[in-house]
Amino acid sequence: MKNNGDRYKNDFGYAYENEQCTGSDIPFSAIGNTLVRKIDFDGIRFLYGKLKFIRPIPVQVVNDAPYIVMFFSLAGSRDSYFTESNNRSSVGAGYHNLYYIPDNKFFIEPSQTDEENIYVQVQFTEEYFRRFTPADHSMLSAFVKKIENREFSLLSFGNMRITGEMYAILNDMVQCDKKGIIKQLYIEANALKLLLLQFDQCGPVTNRQQGKNVKQHDLEKFESVKEYLKENIAHNHSLTELSRRSGLNDFKLKKGFKELFGTTVFGYLHELRMSEAAELLRNEEKTIAEIAECCGYAYVQSFCTAFKQKYGISPEKYRKKKGLCSTAETCFYNQT
């Protein structure tokens, strides 16, 4: 299964088995096509890459030291087998997770769909990661404990959706044209933003797993409210309407939704709307007024205010900054 050839390696303790090495562009010419762009700093590494298998042969990755990695799959899927800990993972397009990988080696496996996998990774050494994650943190205690025990671990049992805010940060990192120490500070600052967003997004998952006060027969009702909001973000919702639709009274709906998902009903709706707005601004030629209407805002000014509070930039400036690429993935794919 191992692809023989020269080994691309550096002081981070991470290596690819491959046939040719040219700077940071690493082609696996015998088994597939790949391009990897990387930036190394003290304790942190940024990787943007594309990988497509042309032969169904797993690629071995060798590590000299354990590390923590944020993995974002922008297109296609990434399937991995961690031989020493006997774990498998699969991250589909539009999803992400945080891993602790203690294995000295593992295999990237050909996906079932044969699609090209376009991805961003941000890797941290254990020492660097510990600076931001105290062991007594309620949400991260289990993850940190496994790091201490050198056990393979995931931050979230299920992969999480890449949000519009995450796409914007990832895009900024890939397109960063700064130089020297300014580029290092920029990449590092945005990597930490992504880490905090992962922690925040994982919070509702943790809360859901700890939702001891929510009865089992009510779980489907809360899920139905969540799905209904996803499918109807432009609608002018009320708690009365949602309570009637779900069969939950107002108090139970408010309390249970917050306990399960870590946010209020309308806080969740707001995040959906902002994520949808960012997506439409990146990928559609709709006017700002049309996007505001699509996201449930009767007044454009109210939409612009909410968007700027969320992303720190007006919708018009956001669109100009990101450009009108056809999909978020296309925007990344063109950075070569």
Contacts in CASP RR format, 6 or more apart in sequence:
PFRMAT RR
TARGET T0000
AUTHOR 0000-0000-0000
METHOD contacts of the structure
MODEL  1
MKNNGDRYKNDFGYAYENEQCTGSDIPFSAIGNTLVRKIDFDGIRFLYGK
LKFIRPIPVQVVNDAPYIVMFFSLAGSRDSYFTESNNRSSVGAGYHNLYY
IPDNKFFIEPSQTDEENIYVQVQFTEEYFRRFTPADHSMLSAFVKKIENR
EFSLLSFGNMRITGEMYAILNDMVQCDKKGIIKQLYIEANALKLLLLQFD
QCGPVTNRQQGKNVKQHDLEKFESVKEYLKENIAHNHSLTELSRRSGLND
FKLKKGFKELFGTTVFGYLHELRMSEAAELLRNEEKTIAEIAECCGYAYV
QSFCTAFKQKYGISPEKYRKKKGLCSTAETCFYNQT
1 57 0 8 1.000
1 58 0 8 1.000
1 60 0 8 1.000
1 107 0 8 1.000
2 17 0 8 1.000
2 60 0 8 1.000
3 17 0 8 1.000
3 18 0 8 1.000
3 19 0 8 1.000
3 28 0 8 1.000
3 30 0 8 1.000
3 31 0 8 1.000
3 57 0 8 1.000
3 59 0 8 1.000
3 60 0 8 1.000
4 17 0 8 1.000
5 17 0 8 1.000
5 18 0 8 1.000
5 19 0 8 1.000
6 18 0 8 1.000
6 19 0 8 1.000
6 20 0 8 1.000
6 21 0 8 1.000
7 15 0 8 1.000
7 16 0 8 1.000
7 17 0 8 1.000
7 18 0 8 1.000
7 62 0 8 1.000
8 15 0 8 1.000
8 16 0 8 1.000
8 18 0 8 1.000
8 21 0 8 1.000
8 26 0 8 1.000
9 15 0 8 1.000
9 62 0 8 1.000
10 40 0 8 1.000
11 40 0 8 1.000
12 40 0 8 1.000
12 43 0 8 1.000
12 45 0 8 1.000
12 67 0 8 1.000
12 123 0 8 1.000
12 125 0 8 1.000
13 63 0 8 1.000
13 64 0 8 1.000
13 65 0 8 1.000
13 67 0 8 1.000
14 45 0 8 1.000
14 61 0 8 1.000
14 62 0 8 1.000
14 63 0 8 1.000
14 64 0 8 1.000
14 67 0 8 1.000
14 123 0 8 1.000
15 61 0 8 1.000
15 62 0 8 1.000
15 63 0 8 1.000
15 64 0 8 1.000
16 26 0 8 1.000
16 28 0 8 1.000
16 36 0 8 1.000
16 59 0 8 1.000
16 61 0 8 1.000
16 62 0 8 1.000
17 59 0 8 1.000
17 60 0 8 1.000
17 61 0 8 1.000
17 62 0 8 1.000
18 26 0 8 1.000
18 27 0 8 1.000
18 28 0 8 1.000
18 59 0 8 1.000
19 27 0 8 1.000
19 28 0 8 1.000
19 29 0 8 1.000
19 30 0 8 1.000
20 26 0 8 1.000
20 27 0 8 1.000
20 29 0 8 1.000
24 36 0 8 1.000
24 37 0 8 1.000
24 38 0 8 1.000
25 35 0 8 1.000
25 36 0 8 1.000
25 37 0 8 1.000
26 34 0 8 1.000
26 35 0 8 1.000
26 36 0 8 1.000
27 33 0 8 1.000
27 34 0 8 1.000
27 35 0 8 1.000
28 34 0 8 1.000
28 51 0 8 1.000
28 59 0 8 1.000
30 55 0 8 1.000
31 53 0 8 1.000
31 54 0 8 1.000
31 55 0 8 1.000
31 57 0 8 1.000
31 59 0 8 1.000
32 51 0 8 1.000
32 52 0 8 1.000
32 53 0 8 1.000
32 54 0 8 1.000
32 55 0 8 1.000
33 50 0 8 1.000
33 51 0 8 1.000
33 52 0 8 1.000
33 54 0 8 1.000
33 116 0 8 1.000
34 49 0 8 1.000
34 50 0 8 1.000
34 51 0 8 1.000
34 52 0 8 1.000
35 49 0 8 1.000
35 50 0 8 1.000
35 336 0 8 1.000
36 47 0 8 1.000
36 48 0 8 1.000
36 49 0 8 1.000
37 47 0 8 1.000
37 48 0 8 1.000
37 49 0 8 1.000
37 335 0 8 1.000
38 45 0 8 1.000
38 46 0 8 1.000
38 47 0 8 1.000
38 48 0 8 1.000
39 45 0 8 1.000
39 46 0 8 1.000
39 183 0 8 1.000
39 184 0 8 1.000
39 187 0 8 1.000
41 184 0 8 1.000
41 187 0 8 1.000
41 188 0 8 1.000
42 128 0 8 1.000
43 124 0 8 1.000
43 125 0 8 1.000
43 127 0 8 1.000
43 128 0 8 1.000
44 122 0 8 1.000
44 123 0 8 1.000
44 124 0 8 1.000
44 125 0 8 1.000
44 128 0 8 1.000
44 187 0 8 1.000
44 188 0 8 1.000
44 191 0 8 1.000
45 121 0 8 1.000
45 122 0 8 1.000
45 123 0 8 1.000
46 120 0 8 1.000
46 121 0 8 1.000
46 122 0 8 1.000
46 173 0 8 1.000
46 187 0 8 1.000
46 191 0 8 1.000
47 119 0 8 1.000
47 120 0 8 1.000
47 121 0 8 1.000
47 122 0 8 1.000
47 123 0 8 1.000
48 119 0 8 1.000
48 120 0 8 1.000
48 173 0 8 1.000
48 174 0 8 1.000
48 332 0 8 1.000
48 335 0 8 1.000
49 118 0 8 1.000
49 119 0 8 1.000
49 120 0 8 1.000
50 116 0 8 1.000
50 117 0 8 1.000
50 118 0 8 1.000
50 119 0 8 1.000
50 333 0 8 1.000
51 78 0 8 1.000
51 108 0 8 1.000
51 116 0 8 1.000
51 117 0 8 1.000
51 119 0 8 1.000
52 114 0 8 1.000
52 115 0 8 1.000
52 116 0 8 1.000
52 117 0 8 1.000
53 110 0 8 1.000
53 111 0 8 1.000
53 114 0 8 1.000
55 110 0 8 1.000
56 110 0 8 1.000
57 110 0 8 1.000
58 81 0 8 1.000
58 107 0 8 1.000
58 108 0 8 1.000
58 109 0 8 1.000
58 110 0 8 1.000
59 107 0 8 1.000
59 108 0 8 1.000
60 105 0 8 1.000
60 106 0 8 1.000
60 107 0 8 1.000
61 105 0 8 1.000
61 106 0 8 1.000
61 107 0 8 1.000
61 108 0 8 1.000
62 104 0 8 1.000
62 105 0 8 1.000
63 101 0 8 1.000
63 103 0 8 1.000
63 104 0 8 1.000
63 105 0 8 1.000
63 106 0 8 1.000
64 104 0 8 1.000
65 125 0 8 1.000
65 126 0 8 1.000
66 100 0 8 1.000
66 101 0 8 1.000
66 102 0 8 1.000
66 103 0 8 1.000
66 126 0 8 1.000
66 147 0 8 1.000
66 150 0 8 1.000
67 100 0 8 1.000
67 101 0 8 1.000
67 123 0 8 1.000
67 124 0 8 1.000
67 125 0 8 1.000
67 126 0 8 1.000
68 98 0 8 1.000
68 99 0 8 1.000
68 100 0 8 1.000
68 101 0 8 1.000
68 123 0 8 1.000
68 124 0 8 1.000
68 125 0 8 1.000
68 126 0 8 1.000
68 129 0 8 1.000
68 147 0 8 1.000
69 98 0 8 1.000
69 99 0 8 1.000
69 101 0 8 1.000
69 121 0 8 1.000
69 122 0 8 1.000
69 123 0 8 1.000
69 124 0 8 1.000
70 96 0 8 1.000
70 97 0 8 1.000
70 98 0 8 1.000
70 121 0 8 1.000
70 122 0 8 1.000
70 123 0 8 1.000
70 191 0 8 1.000
70 194 0 8 1.000
70 195 0 8 1.000
70 198 0 8 1.000
71 78 0 8 1.000
71 91 0 8 1.000
71 96 0 8 1.000
71 97 0 8 1.000
71 98 0 8 1.000
71 99 0 8 1.000
71 119 0 8 1.000
71 120 0 8 1.000
71 121 0 8 1.000
72 94 0 8 1.000
72 96 0 8 1.000
72 119 0 8 1.000
72 120 0 8 1.000
72 121 0 8 1.000
72 162 0 8 1.000
72 166 0 8 1.000
72 170 0 8 1.000
73 91 0 8 1.000
73 92 0 8 1.000
73 93 0 8 1.000
73 94 0 8 1.000
73 95 0 8 1.000
73 96 0 8 1.000
73 117 0 8 1.000
73 118 0 8 1.000
73 119 0 8 1.000
74 93 0 8 1.000
74 94 0 8 1.000
74 118 0 8 1.000
74 119 0 8 1.000
74 120 0 8 1.000
74 162 0 8 1.000
74 170 0 8 1.000
74 328 0 8 1.000
74 329 0 8 1.000
74 332 0 8 1.000
75 93 0 8 1.000
75 115 0 8 1.000
75 116 0 8 1.000
75 117 0 8 1.000
75 118 0 8 1.000
75 329 0 8 1.000
75 332 0 8 1.000
75 333 0 8 1.000
76 92 0 8 1.000
76 93 0 8 1.000
76 111 0 8 1.000
76 113 0 8 1.000
76 115 0 8 1.000
76 116 0 8 1.000
76 117 0 8 1.000
76 118 0 8 1.000
77 90 0 8 1.000
77 91 0 8 1.000
77 92 0 8 1.000
77 93 0 8 1.000
77 111 0 8 1.000
77 112 0 8 1.000
77 113 0 8 1.000
77 115 0 8 1.000
77 117 0 8 1.000
78 89 0 8 1.000
78 90 0 8 1.000
78 91 0 8 1.000
78 92 0 8 1.000
78 108 0 8 1.000
78 111 0 8 1.000
78 117 0 8 1.000
78 119 0 8 1.000
79 88 0 8 1.000
79 89 0 8 1.000
79 90 0 8 1.000
79 108 0 8 1.000
79 109 0 8 1.000
79 110 0 8 1.000
79 111 0 8 1.000
79 112 0 8 1.000
80 88 0 8 1.000
80 89 0 8 1.000
80 90 0 8 1.000
80 106 0 8 1.000
80 107 0 8 1.000
80 108 0 8 1.000
80 109 0 8 1.000
81 87 0 8 1.000
81 88 0 8 1.000
81 106 0 8 1.000
81 107 0 8 1.000
81 109 0 8 1.000
82 88 0 8 1.000
82 89 0 8 1.000
82 101 0 8 1.000
82 103 0 8 1.000
82 106 0 8 1.000
82 152 0 8 1.000
83 103 0 8 1.000
83 105 0 8 1.000
83 106 0 8 1.000
83 107 0 8 1.000
84 102 0 8 1.000
84 103 0 8 1.000
84 104 0 8 1.000
84 105 0 8 1.000
84 106 0 8 1.000
85 102 0 8 1.000
85 103 0 8 1.000
85 151 0 8 1.000
85 152 0 8 1.000
87 152 0 8 1.000
89 97 0 8 1.000
89 99 0 8 1.000
89 154 0 8 1.000
91 97 0 8 1.000
91 159 0 8 1.000
92 159 0 8 1.000
93 115 0 8 1.000
93 329 0 8 1.000
94 161 0 8 1.000
94 162 0 8 1.000
95 159 0 8 1.000
95 160 0 8 1.000
95 161 0 8 1.000
95 162 0 8 1.000
96 159 0 8 1.000
96 160 0 8 1.000
96 161 0 8 1.000
96 162 0 8 1.000
96 166 0 8 1.000
96 198 0 8 1.000
97 154 0 8 1.000
97 155 0 8 1.000
97 156 0 8 1.000
97 158 0 8 1.000
97 159 0 8 1.000
97 160 0 8 1.000
98 143 0 8 1.000
98 154 0 8 1.000
98 155 0 8 1.000
98 156 0 8 1.000
98 195 0 8 1.000
98 198 0 8 1.000
98 202 0 8 1.000
99 152 0 8 1.000
99 153 0 8 1.000
99 154 0 8 1.000
99 155 0 8 1.000
100 143 0 8 1.000
100 146 0 8 1.000
100 147 0 8 1.000
100 151 0 8 1.000
100 152 0 8 1.000
100 153 0 8 1.000
100 154 0 8 1.000
101 152 0 8 1.000
102 150 0 8 1.000
102 151 0 8 1.000
102 152 0 8 1.000
103 152 0 8 1.000
111 117 0 8 1.000
118 329 0 8 1.000
118 332 0 8 1.000
118 333 0 8 1.000
120 170 0 8 1.000
120 173 0 8 1.000
120 174 0 8 1.000
120 332 0 8 1.000
122 191 0 8 1.000
122 194 0 8 1.000
122 195 0 8 1.000
126 147 0 8 1.000
129 147 0 8 1.000
130 144 0 8 1.000
130 147 0 8 1.000
132 192 0 8 1.000
132 195 0 8 1.000
133 140 0 8 1.000
133 143 0 8 1.000
133 144 0 8 1.000
134 140 0 8 1.000
134 144 0 8 1.000
135 141 0 8 1.000
135 144 0 8 1.000
135 145 0 8 1.000
135 148 0 8 1.000
137 144 0 8 1.000
139 199 0 8 1.000
139 202 0 8 1.000
139 203 0 8 1.000
139 206 0 8 1.000
140 155 0 8 1.000
140 199 0 8 1.000
142 153 0 8 1.000
143 153 0 8 1.000
143 154 0 8 1.000
143 155 0 8 1.000
146 152 0 8 1.000
146 153 0 8 1.000
147 153 0 8 1.000
155 198 0 8 1.000
155 199 0 8 1.000
155 202 0 8 1.000
156 201 0 8 1.000
156 202 0 8 1.000
156 205 0 8 1.000
157 205 0 8 1.000
157 209 0 8 1.000
158 205 0 8 1.000
160 198 0 8 1.000
160 201 0 8 1.000
160 202 0 8 1.000
160 205 0 8 1.000
161 201 0 8 1.000
162 170 0 8 1.000
163 197 0 8 1.000
163 201 0 8 1.000
163 271 0 8 1.000
163 275 0 8 1.000
164 274 0 8 1.000
164 275 0 8 1.000
164 278 0 8 1.000
164 279 0 8 1.000
164 328 0 8 1.000
165 197 0 8 1.000
165 274 0 8 1.000
165 275 0 8 1.000
165 278 0 8 1.000
165 310 0 8 1.000
165 311 0 8 1.000
166 194 0 8 1.000
166 197 0 8 1.000
167 278 0 8 1.000
167 279 0 8 1.000
167 282 0 8 1.000
167 328 0 8 1.000
168 278 0 8 1.000
168 311 0 8 1.000
168 318 0 8 1.000
168 322 0 8 1.000
169 190 0 8 1.000
169 193 0 8 1.000
169 194 0 8 1.000
169 197 0 8 1.000
170 194 0 8 1.000
170 332 0 8 1.000
171 322 0 8 1.000
171 328 0 8 1.000
171 331 0 8 1.000
171 332 0 8 1.000
172 190 0 8 1.000
173 186 0 8 1.000
173 187 0 8 1.000
173 190 0 8 1.000
173 191 0 8 1.000
174 332 0 8 1.000
174 335 0 8 1.000
175 335 0 8 1.000
176 183 0 8 1.000
176 186 0 8 1.000
176 187 0 8 1.000
178 186 0 8 1.000
203 262 0 8 1.000
204 260 0 8 1.000
204 261 0 8 1.000
204 262 0 8 1.000
204 263 0 8 1.000
207 259 0 8 1.000
207 260 0 8 1.000
207 261 0 8 1.000
207 262 0 8 1.000
208 260 0 8 1.000
208 261 0 8 1.000
208 262 0 8 1.000
211 259 0 8 1.000
211 260 0 8 1.000
213 255 0 8 1.000
213 256 0 8 1.000
213 259 0 8 1.000
214 222 0 8 1.000
214 256 0 8 1.000
214 259 0 8 1.000
214 260 0 8 1.000
218 248 0 8 1.000
218 252 0 8 1.000
218 256 0 8 1.000
219 260 0 8 1.000
221 246 0 8 1.000
221 247 0 8 1.000
221 248 0 8 1.000
222 246 0 8 1.000
222 248 0 8 1.000
222 253 0 8 1.000
222 256 0 8 1.000
222 257 0 8 1.000
222 260 0 8 1.000
222 261 0 8 1.000
224 245 0 8 1.000
224 246 0 8 1.000
225 242 0 8 1.000
225 245 0 8 1.000
225 246 0 8 1.000
225 248 0 8 1.000
225 253 0 8 1.000
225 257 0 8 1.000
225 265 0 8 1.000
226 257 0 8 1.000
226 261 0 8 1.000
226 268 0 8 1.000
228 242 0 8 1.000
228 245 0 8 1.000
229 237 0 8 1.000
229 265 0 8 1.000
229 268 0 8 1.000
229 269 0 8 1.000
229 272 0 8 1.000
230 272 0 8 1.000
233 269 0 8 1.000
233 272 0 8 1.000
233 273 0 8 1.000
233 276 0 8 1.000
233 295 0 8 1.000
233 296 0 8 1.000
234 293 0 8 1.000
234 294 0 8 1.000
234 295 0 8 1.000
234 296 0 8 1.000
235 296 0 8 1.000
236 296 0 8 1.000
237 265 0 8 1.000
237 266 0 8 1.000
237 269 0 8 1.000
239 250 0 8 1.000
239 253 0 8 1.000
239 254 0 8 1.000
239 265 0 8 1.000
240 250 0 8 1.000
242 253 0 8 1.000
242 265 0 8 1.000
243 249 0 8 1.000
243 250 0 8 1.000
243 253 0 8 1.000
246 253 0 8 1.000
253 265 0 8 1.000
254 264 0 8 1.000
254 265 0 8 1.000
257 263 0 8 1.000
257 264 0 8 1.000
257 265 0 8 1.000
257 268 0 8 1.000
258 264 0 8 1.000
261 268 0 8 1.000
263 271 0 8 1.000
270 306 0 8 1.000
273 295 0 8 1.000
273 296 0 8 1.000
273 297 0 8 1.000
273 306 0 8 1.000
274 295 0 8 1.000
274 306 0 8 1.000
274 307 0 8 1.000
274 310 0 8 1.000
274 311 0 8 1.000
276 294 0 8 1.000
276 295 0 8 1.000
277 291 0 8 1.000
277 292 0 8 1.000
277 294 0 8 1.000
277 295 0 8 1.000
277 303 0 8 1.000
277 307 0 8 1.000
277 315 0 8 1.000
278 311 0 8 1.000
278 318 0 8 1.000
279 328 0 8 1.000
280 286 0 8 1.000
280 291 0 8 1.000
280 294 0 8 1.000
280 295 0 8 1.000
281 291 0 8 1.000
281 315 0 8 1.000
281 318 0 8 1.000
281 319 0 8 1.000
281 322 0 8 1.000
282 319 0 8 1.000
282 322 0 8 1.000
282 323 0 8 1.000
282 324 0 8 1.000
282 325 0 8 1.000
282 328 0 8 1.000
282 331 0 8 1.000
283 324 0 8 1.000
283 325 0 8 1.000
283 326 0 8 1.000
283 327 0 8 1.000
283 328 0 8 1.000
284 291 0 8 1.000
284 324 0 8 1.000
285 324 0 8 1.000
286 294 0 8 1.000
288 300 0 8 1.000
288 303 0 8 1.000
288 304 0 8 1.000
288 315 0 8 1.000
288 316 0 8 1.000
289 300 0 8 1.000
291 303 0 8 1.000
291 315 0 8 1.000
292 299 0 8 1.000
292 300 0 8 1.000
292 302 0 8 1.000
292 303 0 8 1.000
292 304 0 8 1.000
295 303 0 8 1.000
296 303 0 8 1.000
297 303 0 8 1.000
297 306 0 8 1.000
303 315 0 8 1.000
304 314 0 8 1.000
304 315 0 8 1.000
307 314 0 8 1.000
307 315 0 8 1.000
307 318 0 8 1.000
308 314 0 8 1.000
308 315 0 8 1.000
311 318 0 8 1.000
313 321 0 8 1.000
322 331 0 8 1.000
323 331 0 8 1.000
325 331 0 8 1.000
325 334 0 8 1.000
END
